Amino acid sequence: MSIRVAGERGRSVPPHPVNHTVNIYDTDGGESEWLDEEDDDDMDFEPTTGDSENIEFFEATEDEEGTFHDAEDGLSGDEIEFLMDNGESDTQGENVGNRTETPGNHDIPATTNRAPIQVSRNQILQLLGHAGLRRIFANHGSAALRAVTTANEEEDEGDGLEGGYGGMMGRRRPRSKGCNAQIPPVPSEEGKMLMGSGNFGSNEYYHDVLKRRKPRLATRVMSRELGIDGGRTAKTNNLLSQGLIPSSNADKIIHYNSRCYSGQFSDDGTFFFSCAQDFKVRMYDTSNPYEWKYYKTVVYPYGQWTITDATLSPDNKYLAYSSIRSIVCLAPTDPGESGEPWLLDFSDMGGRGRRRVYGGYSQFGIWSIRFSGDGREIVAGTSDHSVYVYDVESRQSILKIPGHSEDVNAVCFGDASSPHILYSGSDDALIKVWDRRSMGDSREAGVFMGHTEGLTYVDSKGDGRYVLSNGKDQTMKLWDLRKMMPTEKASELEPGRFTTGFDYRFMTYSNEDYQPHPYDCSLVTYRGHRVLKTLIRCHFSPPESTNSRYVYTGSEDGSVHIYNVDGTLAGKLDVQKATLHSRPRDPDLSTASYEMDDRRARGEWKTCVRDASWHPNAPVIAATSWNGYGMSTGTCTVHSWNDGAEDDEADPRMGARVDQRLEHDRNLYDDCRTQAGRPARRNLRSSLRSQRAVAADDQDDGVGW
């Protein structure tokens, strides 16, 4: 397919759709202004609702590199002709270029000698993709998307599209042959040394040295209780805890009517919160990790697209949560307090007065927030390529670090006991280390370079030394602060040279696409999970319940991947298998399907685990997912260690299905795949509408919105 845009010059008549030329792409291969994608990676297909009429969407500022183009302004007065040659000769197409057909079916001779400009299918998909007009190719199912990456070489020849960020549907640069030989070995030698250092769990000792037979769990417990473990009680306890990896079978499946973006236990394990796309954060009492209790719900009143992140204060008294705006909500966790949350404006740097919450003053969105160890400050990563530090007491931002060239998707403090060291991960594929004690020149203290695509999450071990990151290059990496790259050396390199323009939301990533970074300074690289569709998170396992033995991450394949530090797979929680068809299909919710361009995929049950949290004191993992038909809904599944048992005799039974308030709902057990399930689906829709009405009357959470 090609596009011809023709024009006629020198006329004094009013403008006509064929009277001037639009240079969509220069004939010499240079790029003109394409849509520069400044929005969230996860916010492309949300329809505008009536509740968001007063919401100002973010626009690029004058000093930003990209420019936003409106479809009506950019194409007004132009006629674009689509030619589908289907591999036939281009002779006829060249003849068409000499005459332009008007809407009135009159041929107007072209007065210019300039050849018509041809644009490939890839380029027009890139041009239209930002505004959502790519749906015009929906009649071809997912073929339009596949055509972006598997287009005919003859069509792609001479496109001029280069790899890099900014092109929603841009092609990746070609990979060299034999790149699989460069994949880091598993297990990693560096990782094996770390596992033997004592910083990441205890190594197994063998009961029978000749047969190298490991003692079973019951044997270890008996030896400990009888005091015949050779004086290794502490080590036996550590081995007991780190060997209890939760299983795939879910103890409880909490269903939400919108996608879930994150969920975390508190540091002491008595509290859990989950963030959903309906702009609500639900809190649960997890003092008993096996018997949760509904606690409270708070709302983000002026949210855009979704709640992007949330963080608890160290004393568990306050919850801060963000959306794609410069406002962070701060709400008390006490269920007795039902007032409105405090609104913290991160764009207020002091001296310029308070900014309005809505009305166009928010200049950026917030992707990630974290409380400091003392609870006095909140650090945020934003869409204006900056890191902000907000002082809770003075109610203003006290530091802005414009240190990246792309969105900052993840931030964290390096040490739980000190607010001085900050880490930030960005779409520019860099993790930067900031020392607030030595920022006179506003430069980072060092750089972690090794990812070849953008960062989705950064987590600190809390010891001021080790850092974990997830990247869109489908890898998770472990870093050591002592081995970061100096700023001087990093400034001599161009990180953009090593990226491929891979769009993780719509494209796929195979082993042939992976190529290690030539300046990789990470300790261990973990591969096997999939970082697709959304900003998937990773974490260190807690020291009490796992002896800090593992690192784990969500995955687009519907699982939680648990790795040993040396890169080997220690366990895998199959959330999709545990939740498959665990609720009936609801047409009202299916309209929010993520798979907008594939009708078949919209009807399938799919799971993407976006976040997971390991309980600090028990062998329990809570996985927060996009989960349901077309990934239009969400779940929070609770998985515990059960020694491989398929079921238990406890009450309630494993796999209990509950709603967001942990109440039993019999409609969730109706089978939507059978004929008998159809009346039940109508009952479910009625139930869901009732729930929406209750939420509108503020009875869901007790918050007065």
N, C-alpha and C positions, 0 to 999 in steps of 0.2 A: 504494500500500500504506500502511496506517496501523496503529497499535498502540493498543490500548485496555487500560489497567490500572485495574481497579476494586477496591473494597474495601468492607468492612463494619465498622463500629465499634460499641463499646458492649457487646461480648460478653465473657463471662467464661470461655468455653471455650478450650481450648488453641489456639495459633496454627494457622491454616489458610491454605493458599495464597491464599485470596480474602478473608481477614479484615482486611487492612490495605492501605493505598494506598502505592505508591512514587511519589514525585514525580520522574519522570525529567526532565520539562521543565515549568517553570512556565507557567501559562496566560497570564500577562501578557507572555510573550516573554523573560523574564530567563533567564539561563543558570544551571543548577545545576551540580554538580560533574561534569565530564566527565573522561575519562581524559587525563591530562597526559603527553605522550610525552617521556620522559627518556632513552630508549634510543638506540642508534646508528641513524643513518639507514639503515644497511646490514644490520641484524640482526633482521629481522622474521620470516623464514621458516625459521630453522635449527632442526631438531628436537633435543630434548635427547638426548644419548647417555649411555651407561652410564659413560663416562669422566668425566663432569662432575657426579657425584652430590654431591661435596663443594664444588662451586663456588657461592659466594654471589652471586646476582645483585644488581644495585644497586637500592636502594630510595630513594625520595625521603625526605629528612630533614624534620624538623618545620618548619624555617624555609624550605623550598622552597614554591613557589606551588602546585604540583600535588599531588594525592593519588592513590595507587595503590588501585584497587578490585579486589578479587578477585571473580570471577564468582559463586562459590558464596556468598560473604558478602553480596554486593550484591543478589542476586536470590532468595535463599532465602525461601521462604514466599510467593512472589508468582506469580500467573498472568498471563502476557502473551498476549493474543489478537491474532493477525495477521489483518487483513482485507484481502483482495485484491479491490478493487471493479472493476478494469479499466475505469475510466471510467464505470461505471454510477452510478445515483442513490445518494446517501448516505442516503436515507430508511431503508432497511433497516438500515444500519449504526447509525443513531441509535437505532433500536428495540432493537438488540442491546445497546446500552449500558445499558439499564434493568435487565437481568438478566444475571447472570454464571453461566456454565456451569462446574460443578465437574468434577474428574476422574471422579466417579461418575455423571456424566450427570444430576445433579439441579440444578435451577434454584434459585438462592438470590436472593431479592429484594435489591436494593441499597438500603440504608437511608439512604445519603447523597444529598443533593440536588445535590451537586457533579457537574458534567458530566464524563464520562470524558475523560481526557487523551489527546490524539492526538499521536503522534510520527511524523514522516515517515520515509521510507526512508533519506534522507541521514543523519538523526540516529542511527538504529539502527546504520547502517554505521559511523558514527563511534564509537559506544559499544562495538561489538563488535570493531572493527578492531584495537585494541591487543593483545588476547589471541589474535589469529589466528582468531577464530571467523567471520571474514568468509568462510571457506572453505565455509560452509553454503550460500553462493550459487554454488558452483562448477558446479552443474548448468546454470546459465545462461551458462557460459563467462565471457567478459570483459564481458558485458552489465551485470553488477552494478557493475563498476568504472566503466563508461561512464555508468551511470545517475547516478553521483555528480555528474558534471559536466554531464550533458545531461538531467537529470530534468525532468519536465513542470513548467511554471511553476505550474500549479494546485496541485501537490503541494508545491512549494517555498514557496508564498505563506504568509507567517506563520511560517516556520520559526524565525526569530530567530537563525539561525547568522550569525555575523560573521566577516569575514576575520581573519587573524592566525595566529600560531603556536599549537601545542598541539592542534589538531584533525587527526587523521590523515587523515580523509576529508572535511575541511571544504571548503566552496565558496570559490572566489575571488570577490573583489568585482568587480562589472561594470566593464568598461573603457569609457571614453568613445569616441564615434565620431570617426573621423578622426585617431586617435593615431599612425598611420603617418607623418603629416607631421612628427612630432617626432623621428623616428629620426635619430641623428647622421649627417651626410653621410660618404660614403666616396669618395675618400680624405679623411682628416681634414687640415685645414689645419695644425693643431698638430703632427700626426704628420709631415707633410711638412717642417716646420721642424726637427723633431728629426732626421729622416733627413739633412738638410743640415748639421746641427751638428757632425758627426763623432763623436758619442757612440754612434751606432747605424749603423756601417758607413760605407762610402764610396760616393758617387754615381758612376754610370757616366759615362765620357767617351766621345765618339764618334770613330770613325776617319774617317768621312766626314761632315763637318758638314752638307753639303747634303742628303744622303739620310738623315742621322741613323742611320747603320748601326752597330750595335755590333760590335766585333771578336769573332770566335768564340774558343772556348777554345784551339784549336790555334794561332791567330794570336797570342794573348797569350803563350802559352808560348814560341813561337819568338822573339817580340820581346824577351822577357825574357832568353832564353838568348843572343841575339845582341847584346844591349845596345843595341837601337835603340828602346827604349820611352820615349825622351825624358827619362831620368833619373827615371822614375816607378816604379822597381822595387818599392818598398814598397807603393805604391798598387796596382800590378799584382798583387802577391801577395795583397793583401786582396780585390781583385775576383775573383781566381781562387778563393779559399776560400769567399767568401760566395755564389758562384754555384753551388756544388756541393750542391744539395739532394737528399737521398736519394729513391729512387723507391719506388713501391708494391710492386714485386716483392720478395719476402722472400728473403734469402740463406739464412736458417735459421729454422725454426719449432720452438721448444722447447715441448713439450706437458707440461702438469701435470694431475694428476687432481683438482685443486680450483681455484677461482677465484684469479687473481693480483690483488693489490691495489696493488702498487707495485714499481718497479725503477729503480735509478739507477746511473750510472757514478760512480767516484770522481773527485775533482778532477783527478787526473793521468791518468785514463783507463786505468789498469792493473787496475782492479777493477770488478766489477759484481755487484750483489746483487738478488734478487727475493724478494718476500714473498708467501706464499700462504695460503689459508684453512685449510690443514692445520697451521698454527702452525709452519711451517718457513721459514727464510730460507736460500736457496741462494746460494752465492758462486761466482763464475767469474773466472778469470784472463783479462783482456782486454788484456794487453800488446801482442798483435797483435789489433787490433779485428776482423780478418776471420777469425781462427782462435781461437775461444774454447776454454778448457780448464776442465773441472769442477774446483772448488777444495775446497769444504767445505760442510757443512750444519749449521746450529744450530737448536735447538728452543726454543720458548716452553713451559715445562712446565705452566703453570696458565692457559692462555689461555682467553679467552671470545670466542666467535664467530669472530674472525679476528685476525691480526696487522695492526694499524692503520697502523703506520709504522716506519721504521728510518732510522738515520743513521750515517754513518761518522765516526770521529775524523779530524782533519786529517792525521795520519800514517798512516792506513789500518790501524792496529794493532788497533783495537777497533770493534765494531759494537754499537750500542744499538738495541733493537727493543722495541716496546710492543704491548699488547693492550688490551682494554676492562677494564682493572684499573689500580690505582694503582702496580703494579710494572713497572719497566723492566728488561729483561735486558741485561746487558753481557757480551759474549763476545769473546774474542780471535779474530782472523782467521787466525792462524797455523794451518795444517792439522795441525801436529804437536801442538797442544794440543787435547785432546778432553775436557777436564773440564767440569763444570757451569758455566754462566754465573753471574756475580754478579747478585744481585737487588737492585735499587735501589728502595727504597720512597719514592715521592714524597710520601706522606702523612705521613712522619716529618719534622716541622719542628724537631726537637731539643727536649730537655728533657722529652719525654714517653715516652722509651724506644722501642725498636724495636717495630714492629707485626708481627703474624703475617702471613705471605704468604697463607694461606687460612684460612678460619674466620669470615669476616664482618667483618673490619676494613677492607677496602678500601671507601672511601666514594665513589670516582669512577673513571671510565674515562679513558684517555688516547687522544686522536685524533691528535696530531701531536707530534713531537719533533725537535730540532735541536741538534747540537753547536755550541759557540761556536768562534770562529776559533782560539783557543789550546788547545782541547780540554779545558779545565778545568771547563766547565759545560755543562749540558743544559737547554734550555728546553722546556716542554711545555704544550700546550693540552688542557684537560680538560672532562669532562662536568659539573663543578660550577661552570661559568661562569668559570673562573679560569685564570690563567697562573702556572705554577710555574717557578722557576729552581733547579736541583739542582747542588750542588757535588760533583763526582766524588771529590775527595780526602777530604773530611770525611764523605761518604756520608750526606748529609741535604739537604733542601730549605732554601735560605737566603732564599727570597723567594716569597711568594704574593700575586698581584694579582687580587682578585675584581672585575674591571673590566667584565664583560659581564652581560647579562641572559639570555643563552642559551648553549648549548654553544660552546666555543672549538674550531673545527675545524682551524685552521691557525695556526702560529706560525713565526717566523724571526727571525734577527738581521739588523739593518739594514746592518751593515758587517762584512766578513770580518776586519778588523783590530782591531775593538773590540767588547766585549760590552755596551756601555752602551745602545744603541738596540735596542728590540724592537718587532716588529709582531705583532698578533694579529687574526685574522679569525673572526667568530662568526656563529651563526645569527640574531643580532639585526640582521644586514645592515650591520654597522659594522666598519671596520678602525681599530684604535686604535694610536697610537704612544706608546711608553713610553720615557722617558729615566730610567734608574736613578740618574742623578746628581742629579735634582731631583724626587724622589718623596716629599717630606716630607708632602704632603697626600694622598698615594695617588691622585692624579689623573693622567690621561693628559696627555701633552704636546700632543696634537692628535688629530684624527679625520679619516679619509677617509670621506666620505659620498657615495654615488652608486649603490650597488646597491639594488635594491628587494626582493631576497630574500636569504636567508642566503649566507654565504661558504663555499666548498668548499676553497679553497687560496689561499695567499699566498706569493709568491716575491720575494726581494730580488735586485737586480742585483749587490749586493755593494759598491757604491760609496757607500753611505750616502745615496743620493738617490732612485733610482727603485725603484718597487714595482709588482708585477704581481699581479692577483687574478682568481680565477674565481668566478662567482656563480650561484646557482640561478635567477636571472632570465635565464639563457642568454647572459650577456655576460662578456667578459673585459675588464679595465680596466687602464690604465697610469696611475700616480700619480707625482707629484713631491712630495718631502718639503717643499719650500719653499712649496707651495700647499695644504697641509693646512688643515682648518678649525680655528680656535681652539676650545679647550675651552669657553670661555664661550658662544660662539655655538651650539655643538653641544648644550650642556645646555639651551638654550631650545627645542629642537626635539624632536619625538616621532617617533623612527624607525619605530615601529610603525604610524604613519598611512600610510606609503607601501608597506607590504607587503600581500600579497594572500592569504596563507594557502596558497600554492601548494605542493602536495606533489609534489616532483620525482621521487619514487620510483614513483608510480603514475599521475600525470596527464601530459598532454601540454601543450606550450607552443607557441603559434602566434604569428605576427607581430602579430595583433590583440591578443594578451595583453600585448605589450610597451608600457611607458609609461616614458619617462625620468624620473629623479628630479629634482624641482624644485631641489634644492640640490647637484646633482652637481658635484664639484670635481675630477674625473679629467681627465687630458689627452686620452686616446684611448679609445674604446669599440670593442671587436671583437665582431662578431656573425657567426653562420653555423654554429658548432658547437652541440652539444646537451649540456647539463649535466643529465642525467637518470640515474635508477637508483641512482647512487652518487656519492661525493665525488670528482669528476674534477679532475685536477691540470693546472697550467700552469707554464711556465718561460720564462726568457730563454734565447736561444741563446748558446752559449759564445763568448768573444772570439777564441780561436785558430782554431777550425775554421770559424766563420761571420762573424767580425769584428763580433759582437754585432748582426747585422743584423735578426734576426727574434725574434718571440715565438711560442710554439707551445703547443698544448693537446691533450689527448685529447678524445674525443667519444663520445656514446652511439650515434652512427650508424656506429660501427665504423671511424673514420678518425682520423688525426692531422692537425690543421689547423695550417698554418704561415702566419703573417701577417707582412707587412711592418709596420713600426712605424706607417705611416700608415693602417692598417686594411684595406688590400687583401690579397687572398689570394695568397701567394707559391707555395704548393704544398700538396698533399694526399696523404697516404699512406693508401691504401685497404687497411686490415688485413683487413677481412672478405673482400674479394675475393681477397687473397693466401692466406688460410687456409681458404677455404670447403671443407667436407667433407674436411679434411686428416687426419681420424682417423675410424675407424668408430664407430658408435653403440654405447654400452654401457649397458644398462638399469640396472646397478648405480649408475652415475654420474648417470643421468638423473633419479633420485629427488631429487637436489639442485637441480633446475631452479629458476631464479629466477622464472619465469612460473608461479606456483602456481595462478592462477585461469583460465588460458587453455590448454586442452588442446592446441589447435592450435599455439599459440606454443611450447609445451613440446617439440614435435617438430621445430621449425625450428632451423636453424643461425643463431645470432645472435652478434654481436660488440659489445662495449662497451669501448673503449680507456680505461682508467682512468688510466694514467700513461705517460709517454714520457720518454726521456733521450737527449740529443744528445751524442755522444762529443766530448770537449774538443779532440781533436787529429786527428780524421778525419771525413769526411762519412758518418757512420754514426748511425742512430737505432735504439734498442731500444724497442719498444712493448710494454707490459705490459697484458694484457686479460683480461676475462671473455670466454671464447670457447668455443663449442661448441654442442651441441644444448640449447636452453633456457638457454644461458649457464651450464651446470652445471660446466664445466671452465675451464681457463685456458691461456694461451699467452704466451710472450715471443718476439716476432718481431724479427729483425735485418734492417734495411733499409740499403742503401748506395747511393751515387751510381753509376750505371752508364750515364749518358748516354742513358737511354731504351731500352736494350736489353731485349728480352723474356727473353733467356737468355744465358748465356755458356759458354765452353768450359772453364772451370776445373773442378777436382775438389775437393770435391763440387759437384754442379750446384746451381743456384739452387732454392730451395724445399725444401731437405733437411729431413726430418722426424726429429726426435730426441726422446729422452725427457729427463727432468729432469737426468740425469747426462751429457747430450750423447752418448749412445750410440745408434747406429742400431737402430731397431726395425722390422722388416719388417711387423709387424701394423698399424702406423700407415698403411701404404700400401694396406690392404685397403679395397675400396669397399663401404661398408655399404648403398648404395642399390640394389645388384644382388642377384639371387638367389644368385649364386655367393659373395657376400660373407658369407652367414649363417654357414657353418662357421668362417670367419675370425673372426667376432665372438666365437664361443665360445672360440677360442684367445686372443683379446685379453682376455676376461674372466679366463681362467686366468692369463694373464700379469700382469694387474693385481692379482689376488689374491696371486700370488707376490711382487709388489713390496710389497704391504702386509705380508706375512709377513716379508719381509726388513727392512722398516722397523721392525717390531715387535721384531726381534732386534738392532736398533741397527747393522745393517750398511749402512744407507743413508748414514749420516752420521758414524758413529764417535762419536756423543755418547751418553753413558750414561744414557738415560732409560728 
